């Protein structure tokens, strides 16, 4: 949500609503990385 949208709706990420605790893109990479060496193609 952009800062303009947060102002418009009166809900600010990290203040009124908690910030995300997990970066899903990074967590996915960390989860998949060990398995890459196990895959044979």
PDB file of N, CA, C, O and CB in Angstrom:
ATOM      1  N   UNK A   1       0.854  -1.154   0.000  1.00  0.00           N
ATOM      2  CA  UNK A   1       0.000   0.000   0.000  1.00  0.00           C
ATOM      3  C   UNK A   1       0.910   1.229   0.000  1.00  0.00           C
ATOM      4  O   UNK A   1       1.829   1.329   0.812  1.00  0.00           O
ATOM      5  CB  UNK A   1      -0.977  -0.009   1.224  1.00  0.00           C
ATOM      6  N   UNK A   2       0.649   2.148  -0.905  1.00  0.00           N
ATOM      7  CA  UNK A   2       1.484   3.351  -0.992  1.00  0.00           C
ATOM      8  C   UNK A   2       1.220   4.274   0.196  1.00  0.00           C
ATOM      9  O   UNK A   2       0.215   4.133   0.893  1.00  0.00           O
ATOM     10  CB  UNK A   2       1.223   4.100  -2.318  1.00  0.00           C
ATOM     11  N   UNK A   3       2.125   5.214   0.415  1.00  0.00           N
ATOM     12  CA  UNK A   3       1.944   6.147   1.535  1.00  0.00           C
ATOM     13  C   UNK A   3       0.722   7.031   1.318  1.00  0.00           C
ATOM     14  O   UNK A   3       0.066   7.420   2.284  1.00  0.00           O
ATOM     15  CB  UNK A   3       3.196   7.020   1.717  1.00  0.00           C
ATOM     16  N   UNK A   4       0.403   7.357   0.052  1.00  0.00           N
ATOM     17  CA  UNK A   4      -0.808   8.138  -0.231  1.00  0.00           C
ATOM     18  C   UNK A   4      -2.060   7.367   0.175  1.00  0.00           C
ATOM     19  O   UNK A   4      -2.980   7.929   0.768  1.00  0.00           O
ATOM     20  CB  UNK A   4      -0.877   8.505  -1.724  1.00  0.00           C
ATOM     21  N   UNK A   5      -2.086   6.076  -0.150  1.00  0.00           N
ATOM     22  CA  UNK A   5      -3.231   5.245   0.233  1.00  0.00           C
ATOM     23  C   UNK A   5      -3.323   5.119   1.750  1.00  0.00           C
ATOM     24  O   UNK A   5      -4.416   5.146   2.315  1.00  0.00           O
ATOM     25  CB  UNK A   5      -3.125   3.850  -0.409  1.00  0.00           C
ATOM     26  N   UNK A   6      -2.178   4.982   2.406  1.00  0.00           N
ATOM     27  CA  UNK A   6      -2.173   4.890   3.863  1.00  0.00           C
ATOM     28  C   UNK A   6      -2.731   6.170   4.479  1.00  0.00           C
ATOM     29  O   UNK A   6      -3.497   6.111   5.441  1.00  0.00           O
ATOM     30  CB  UNK A   6      -0.749   4.621   4.384  1.00  0.00           C
ATOM     31  N   UNK A   7      -2.353   7.324   3.934  1.00  0.00           N
ATOM     32  CA  UNK A   7      -2.888   8.598   4.423  1.00  0.00           C
ATOM     33  C   UNK A   7      -4.391   8.688   4.175  1.00  0.00           C
ATOM     34  O   UNK A   7      -5.145   9.114   5.050  1.00  0.00           O
ATOM     35  CB  UNK A   7      -2.170   9.779   3.747  1.00  0.00           C
ATOM     36  N   UNK A   8      -4.818   8.289   2.988  1.00  0.00           N
ATOM     37  CA  UNK A   8      -6.231   8.376   2.618  1.00  0.00           C
ATOM     38  C   UNK A   8      -7.096   7.540   3.550  1.00  0.00           C
ATOM     39  O   UNK A   8      -8.170   7.978   3.965  1.00  0.00           O
ATOM     40  CB  UNK A   8      -6.432   7.923   1.172  1.00  0.00           C
ATOM     41  N   UNK A   9      -6.632   6.338   3.881  1.00  0.00           N
ATOM     42  CA  UNK A   9      -7.428   5.426   4.698  1.00  0.00           C
ATOM     43  C   UNK A   9      -7.126   5.539   6.192  1.00  0.00           C
ATOM     44  O   UNK A   9      -7.802   4.913   7.008  1.00  0.00           O
ATOM     45  CB  UNK A   9      -7.196   4.010   4.246  1.00  0.00           C
ATOM     46  N   UNK A  10      -6.125   6.327   6.552  1.00  0.00           N
ATOM     47  CA  UNK A  10      -5.795   6.516   7.960  1.00  0.00           C
ATOM     48  C   UNK A  10      -5.238   5.278   8.629  1.00  0.00           C
ATOM     49  O   UNK A  10      -5.434   5.063   9.825  1.00  0.00           O
ATOM     50  CB  UNK A  10      -6.999   6.965   8.698  1.00  0.00           C
ATOM     51  N   UNK A  11      -4.551   4.473   7.859  1.00  0.00           N
ATOM     52  CA  UNK A  11      -3.954   3.247   8.387  1.00  0.00           C
ATOM     53  C   UNK A  11      -2.518   3.182   7.879  1.00  0.00           C
ATOM     54  O   UNK A  11      -2.286   3.011   6.683  1.00  0.00           O
ATOM     55  CB  UNK A  11      -4.774   1.968   7.958  1.00  0.00           C
ATOM     56  N   UNK A  12      -1.563   3.318   8.781  1.00  0.00           N
ATOM     57  CA  UNK A  12      -0.159   3.360   8.392  1.00  0.00           C
ATOM     58  C   UNK A  12       0.547   2.067   8.794  1.00  0.00           C
ATOM     59  O   UNK A  12       0.526   1.661   9.955  1.00  0.00           O
ATOM     60  CB  UNK A  12       0.540   4.572   9.029  1.00  0.00           C
ATOM     61  N   UNK A  13       1.173   1.433   7.802  1.00  0.00           N
ATOM     62  CA  UNK A  13       1.891   0.189   8.029  1.00  0.00           C
ATOM     63  C   UNK A  13       3.038   0.454   9.002  1.00  0.00           C
ATOM     64  O   UNK A  13       3.812   1.396   8.828  1.00  0.00           O
ATOM     65  CB  UNK A  13       2.420  -0.405   6.690  1.00  0.00           C
ATOM     66  N   UNK A  14       3.132  -0.386  10.022  1.00  0.00           N
ATOM     67  CA  UNK A  14       4.168  -0.236  11.033  1.00  0.00           C
ATOM     68  C   UNK A  14       3.751   0.633  12.206  1.00  0.00           C
ATOM     69  O   UNK A  14       4.427   0.650  13.235  1.00  0.00           O
ATOM     70  CB  UNK A  14       5.391   0.334  10.411  1.00  0.00           C
ATOM     71  N   UNK A  15       2.634   1.363  12.065  1.00  0.00           N
ATOM     72  CA  UNK A  15       2.138   2.201  13.161  1.00  0.00           C
ATOM     73  C   UNK A  15       0.766   1.697  13.599  1.00  0.00           C
ATOM     74  O   UNK A  15       0.591   1.246  14.731  1.00  0.00           O
ATOM     75  CB  UNK A  15       2.063   3.698  12.732  1.00  0.00           C
ATOM     76  N   UNK A  16      -0.210   1.781  12.684  1.00  0.00           N
ATOM     77  CA  UNK A  16      -1.573   1.339  12.980  1.00  0.00           C
ATOM     78  C   UNK A  16      -1.768  -0.141  12.679  1.00  0.00           C
ATOM     79  O   UNK A  16      -2.683  -0.775  13.205  1.00  0.00           O
ATOM     80  CB  UNK A  16      -2.574   2.162  12.185  1.00  0.00           C
ATOM     81  N   UNK A  17      -0.915  -0.680  11.842  1.00  0.00           N
ATOM     82  CA  UNK A  17      -1.011  -2.070  11.398  1.00  0.00           C
ATOM     83  C   UNK A  17       0.411  -2.619  11.411  1.00  0.00           C
ATOM     84  O   UNK A  17       1.332  -1.926  10.980  1.00  0.00           O
ATOM     85  CB  UNK A  17      -1.680  -2.196   9.956  1.00  0.00           C
ATOM     86  N   UNK A  18       0.615  -3.837  11.890  1.00  0.00           N
ATOM     87  CA  UNK A  18       1.991  -4.342  11.988  1.00  0.00           C
ATOM     88  C   UNK A  18       2.672  -4.500  10.631  1.00  0.00           C
ATOM     89  O   UNK A  18       2.041  -4.841   9.630  1.00  0.00           O
ATOM     90  CB  UNK A  18       1.995  -5.671  12.703  1.00  0.00           C
ATOM     91  N   UNK A  19       3.948  -4.248  10.629  1.00  0.00           N
ATOM     92  CA  UNK A  19       4.754  -4.477   9.428  1.00  0.00           C
ATOM     93  C   UNK A  19       4.851  -5.975   9.189  1.00  0.00           C
ATOM     94  O   UNK A  19       4.735  -6.756  10.134  1.00  0.00           O
ATOM     95  CB  UNK A  19       6.177  -3.841   9.567  1.00  0.00           C
ATOM     96  N   UNK A  20       5.062  -6.393   7.939  1.00  0.00           N
ATOM     97  CA  UNK A  20       5.244  -7.818   7.675  1.00  0.00           C
ATOM     98  C   UNK A  20       6.437  -8.354   8.472  1.00  0.00           C
ATOM     99  O   UNK A  20       7.479  -7.703   8.547  1.00  0.00           O
ATOM    100  CB  UNK A  20       5.447  -8.069   6.162  1.00  0.00           C
ATOM    101  N   UNK A  21       6.284  -9.530   9.060  1.00  0.00           N
ATOM    102  CA  UNK A  21       7.374 -10.112   9.841  1.00  0.00           C
ATOM    103  C   UNK A  21       8.232 -11.040   9.001  1.00  0.00           C
ATOM    104  O   UNK A  21       9.343 -11.391   9.399  1.00  0.00           O
ATOM    105  CB  UNK A  21       6.823 -10.866  11.036  1.00  0.00           C
ATOM    106  N   UNK A  22       7.726 -11.441   7.840  1.00  0.00           N
ATOM    107  CA  UNK A  22       8.452 -12.354   6.968  1.00  0.00           C
ATOM    108  C   UNK A  22       8.510 -11.760   5.569  1.00  0.00           C
ATOM    109  O   UNK A  22       7.492 -11.330   5.026  1.00  0.00           O
ATOM    110  CB  UNK A  22       7.786 -13.755   6.947  1.00  0.00           C
ATOM    111  N   UNK A  23       9.695 -11.739   4.993  1.00  0.00           N
ATOM    112  CA  UNK A  23       9.852 -11.378   3.588  1.00  0.00           C
ATOM    113  C   UNK A  23       9.681 -12.686   2.823  1.00  0.00           C
ATOM    114  O   UNK A  23      10.608 -13.493   2.747  1.00  0.00           O
ATOM    115  CB  UNK A  23      11.264 -10.676   3.288  1.00  0.00           C
ATOM    116  N   UNK A  24       8.497 -12.892   2.259  1.00  0.00           N
ATOM    117  CA  UNK A  24       8.171 -14.178   1.651  1.00  0.00           C
ATOM    118  C   UNK A  24       9.079 -14.532   0.478  1.00  0.00           C
ATOM    119  O   UNK A  24       9.379 -15.707   0.270  1.00  0.00           O
ATOM    120  CB  UNK A  24       6.740 -14.172   1.193  1.00  0.00           C
ATOM    121  N   UNK A  25       9.511 -13.561  -0.274  1.00  0.00           N
ATOM    122  CA  UNK A  25      10.417 -13.824  -1.402  1.00  0.00           C
ATOM    123  C   UNK A  25      11.740 -14.389  -0.888  1.00  0.00           C
ATOM    124  O   UNK A  25      12.256 -15.361  -1.438  1.00  0.00           O
ATOM    125  CB  UNK A  25      10.667 -12.528  -2.225  1.00  0.00           C
ATOM    126  N   UNK A  26      12.288 -13.782   0.165  1.00  0.00           N
ATOM    127  CA  UNK A  26      13.551 -14.251   0.739  1.00  0.00           C
ATOM    128  C   UNK A  26      13.369 -15.607   1.411  1.00  0.00           C
ATOM    129  O   UNK A  26      14.208 -16.493   1.250  1.00  0.00           O
ATOM    130  CB  UNK A  26      14.097 -13.228   1.750  1.00  0.00           C
ATOM    131  N   UNK A  27      12.289 -15.777   2.157  1.00  0.00           N
ATOM    132  CA  UNK A  27      12.043 -17.043   2.853  1.00  0.00           C
ATOM    133  C   UNK A  27      11.897 -18.185   1.851  1.00  0.00           C
ATOM    134  O   UNK A  27      12.375 -19.291   2.103  1.00  0.00           O
ATOM    135  CB  UNK A  27      10.779 -16.941   3.734  1.00  0.00           C
ATOM    136  N   UNK A  28      11.250 -17.934   0.730  1.00  0.00           N
ATOM    137  CA  UNK A  28      11.078 -18.964  -0.302  1.00  0.00           C
ATOM    138  C   UNK A  28      12.439 -19.383  -0.848  1.00  0.00           C
ATOM    139  O   UNK A  28      12.716 -20.574  -0.993  1.00  0.00           O
ATOM    140  CB  UNK A  28      10.169 -18.449  -1.451  1.00  0.00           C
ATOM    141  N   UNK A  29      13.291 -18.395  -1.152  1.00  0.00           N
ATOM    142  CA  UNK A  29      14.622 -18.699  -1.673  1.00  0.00           C
ATOM    143  C   UNK A  29      15.422 -19.519  -0.669  1.00  0.00           C
ATOM    144  O   UNK A  29      16.078 -20.492  -1.041  1.00  0.00           O
ATOM    145  CB  UNK A  29      15.373 -17.407  -2.016  1.00  0.00           C
ATOM    146  N   UNK A  30      15.368 -19.126   0.611  1.00  0.00           N
ATOM    147  CA  UNK A  30      16.111 -19.853   1.643  1.00  0.00           C
ATOM    148  C   UNK A  30      15.597 -21.281   1.788  1.00  0.00           C
ATOM    149  O   UNK A  30      16.374 -22.196   2.061  1.00  0.00           O
ATOM    150  CB  UNK A  30      16.014 -19.121   2.987  1.00  0.00           C
ATOM    151  N   UNK A  31      14.305 -21.474   1.607  1.00  0.00           N
ATOM    152  CA  UNK A  31      13.701 -22.799   1.721  1.00  0.00           C
ATOM    153  C   UNK A  31      14.086 -23.681   0.532  1.00  0.00           C
ATOM    154  O   UNK A  31      14.373 -24.866   0.702  1.00  0.00           O
ATOM    155  CB  UNK A  31      12.172 -22.683   1.822  1.00  0.00           C
ATOM    156  N   UNK A  32      14.092 -23.103  -0.670  1.00  0.00           N
ATOM    157  CA  UNK A  32      14.346 -23.884  -1.878  1.00  0.00           C
ATOM    158  C   UNK A  32      15.834 -24.140  -2.141  1.00  0.00           C
ATOM    159  O   UNK A  32      16.187 -25.131  -2.780  1.00  0.00           O
ATOM    160  CB  UNK A  32      13.745 -23.181  -3.062  1.00  0.00           C
ATOM    161  N   UNK A  33      16.693 -23.264  -1.659  1.00  0.00           N
ATOM    162  CA  UNK A  33      18.127 -23.355  -1.962  1.00  0.00           C
ATOM    163  C   UNK A  33      18.742 -24.708  -1.608  1.00  0.00           C
ATOM    164  O   UNK A  33      19.429 -25.276  -2.457  1.00  0.00           O
ATOM    165  CB  UNK A  33      18.867 -22.269  -1.228  1.00  0.00           C
ATOM    166  N   UNK A  34      18.540 -25.262  -0.405  1.00  0.00           N
ATOM    167  CA  UNK A  34      19.169 -26.552  -0.081  1.00  0.00           C
ATOM    168  C   UNK A  34      18.711 -27.696  -0.998  1.00  0.00           C
ATOM    169  O   UNK A  34      19.479 -28.622  -1.259  1.00  0.00           O
ATOM    170  CB  UNK A  34      18.869 -26.915   1.361  1.00  0.00           C
ATOM    171  N   UNK A  35      17.501 -27.638  -1.472  1.00  0.00           N
ATOM    172  CA  UNK A  35      16.983 -28.706  -2.321  1.00  0.00           C
ATOM    173  C   UNK A  35      17.520 -28.677  -3.734  1.00  0.00           C
ATOM    174  O   UNK A  35      17.456 -29.687  -4.436  1.00  0.00           O
ATOM    175  CB  UNK A  35      15.505 -28.636  -2.365  1.00  0.00           C
ATOM    176  N   UNK A  36      18.050 -27.544  -4.171  1.00  0.00           N
ATOM    177  CA  UNK A  36      18.556 -27.434  -5.540  1.00  0.00           C
ATOM    178  C   UNK A  36      19.688 -28.416  -5.800  1.00  0.00           C
ATOM    179  O   UNK A  36      19.811 -28.929  -6.912  1.00  0.00           O
ATOM    180  CB  UNK A  36      19.032 -26.014  -5.816  1.00  0.00           C
ATOM    181  N   UNK A  37      20.509 -28.687  -4.806  1.00  0.00           N
ATOM    182  CA  UNK A  37      21.622 -29.613  -4.999  1.00  0.00           C
ATOM    183  C   UNK A  37      21.138 -31.062  -5.051  1.00  0.00           C
ATOM    184  O   UNK A  37      21.873 -31.936  -5.510  1.00  0.00           O
ATOM    185  CB  UNK A  37      22.653 -29.443  -3.880  1.00  0.00           C
ATOM    186  N   UNK A  38      19.931 -31.329  -4.595  1.00  0.00           N
ATOM    187  CA  UNK A  38      19.388 -32.683  -4.570  1.00  0.00           C
ATOM    188  C   UNK A  38      18.677 -33.059  -5.868  1.00  0.00           C
ATOM    189  O   UNK A  38      18.465 -34.239  -6.146  1.00  0.00           O
ATOM    190  CB  UNK A  38      18.434 -32.828  -3.412  1.00  0.00           C
ATOM    191  N   UNK A  39      18.312 -32.055  -6.657  1.00  0.00           N
ATOM    192  CA  UNK A  39      17.560 -32.300  -7.884  1.00  0.00           C
ATOM    193  C   UNK A  39      18.517 -32.702  -9.000  1.00  0.00           C
ATOM    194  O   UNK A  39      19.507 -32.018  -9.259  1.00  0.00           O
ATOM    195  CB  UNK A  39      16.743 -31.048  -8.290  1.00  0.00           C
ATOM    196  N   UNK A  40      18.210 -33.822  -9.660  1.00  0.00           N
ATOM    197  CA  UNK A  40      18.996 -34.237 -10.823  1.00  0.00           C
ATOM    198  C   UNK A  40      18.089 -34.202 -12.036  1.00  0.00           C
ATOM    199  O   UNK A  40      16.963 -34.701 -12.013  1.00  0.00           O
ATOM    200  CB  UNK A  40      19.615 -35.661 -10.624  1.00  0.00           C
ATOM    201  N   UNK A  41      18.592 -33.617 -13.070  1.00  0.00           N
ATOM    202  CA  UNK A  41      17.789 -33.512 -14.302  1.00  0.00           C
ATOM    203  C   UNK A  41      18.550 -34.055 -15.468  1.00  0.00           C
ATOM    204  O   UNK A  41      18.044 -34.055 -16.590  1.00  0.00           O
ATOM    205  CB  UNK A  41      17.381 -32.067 -14.579  1.00  0.00           C
TER     206      UNK A  41
END
